[in-house]
Amino acid sequence: EIARSVGLDEEEFLNDLSSEAAIKALRCDLKFSQEMDVTQIPTLIVFNDKTDDDGIKISGCYSYDVYVEILREMSDIKIEPAPL
């Protein structure tokens, strides 16, 4: 009912609920949440797949500019934000 009320594709939503990919993604998220000691929502964990560095945990809500700066600092390439 909720999926329908917000305009989601109900059939696809129900397929996703029991898909192996969704289950695997949830397990992965739970593992990272435990490893990174996530205690509040929202929390983003950002990884750079080009290095073996640990991820960065960002807890709470911040302005768009803060997230852009974090991505810039983590990346080897020049990042320019898209217009809001």
C-alpha positions in Angstrom: 0.0 0.0 0.0 2.8 2.4 0.8 4.6 1.7 -2.4 1.5 2.3 -4.3 0.7 5.6 -2.4 4.1 7.1 -3.3 4.0 6.0 -6.9 6.5 3.1 -6.9 6.2 0.2 -9.4 4.5 -2.3 -7.0 5.5 -5.4 -8.9 9.2 -4.3 -9.1 9.1 -3.3 -5.4 7.9 -6.7 -4.4 10.5 -8.4 -6.6 13.2 -6.3 -5.0 12.1 -7.2 -1.5 13.1 -10.8 -2.0 15.9 -10.5 -4.5 19.3 -11.9 -3.7 20.9 -8.5 -4.7 18.8 -6.6 -2.2 19.5 -9.2 0.6 23.2 -9.0 -0.2 23.2 -5.2 -0.2 21.3 -5.1 3.2 23.8 -7.5 4.7 26.7 -5.4 3.4 25.1 -2.2 4.8 24.6 -3.9 8.2 28.2 -5.0 8.3 29.5 -1.6 7.5 27.1 0.0 10.0 28.5 -2.2 12.8 32.1 -1.8 11.8 31.8 2.0 11.5 29.7 2.2 14.8 26.8 3.9 13.1 24.5 5.2 15.9 22.3 7.8 14.2 20.4 8.5 11.0 21.3 9.8 8.6 24.8 8.6 8.3 26.8 8.2 5.1 29.9 6.1 4.8 32.0 7.1 1.9 34.8 4.9 0.4 37.3 5.6 -2.2 37.7 2.5 -4.3 41.1 3.7 -5.7 42.8 3.4 -2.3 42.8 1.0 0.7 42.0 3.8 3.1 39.3 3.4 5.6 35.9 4.9 4.8 34.8 8.2 6.2 31.6 8.3 8.4 29.5 11.4 8.1 26.8 11.5 10.7 24.0 14.1 10.7 22.7 16.5 8.1 25.1 19.0 6.5 24.9 21.5 3.6 25.5 20.4 0.1 28.9 22.2 0.1 30.2 20.0 2.9 29.5 16.8 0.9 31.1 18.3 -2.2 34.2 19.2 -0.2 34.5 15.7 1.3 34.3 14.1 -2.2 36.9 16.6 -3.4 39.3 15.7 -0.6 38.8 11.9 -1.2 39.2 12.1 -5.0 42.2 12.4 -7.3 40.2 14.0 -10.0 38.7 17.5 -10.1 35.0 17.4 -9.0 32.6 20.1 -9.9 29.2 19.9 -8.4 26.2 19.9 -10.7 23.7 22.7 -10.2 21.2 22.1 -7.5 
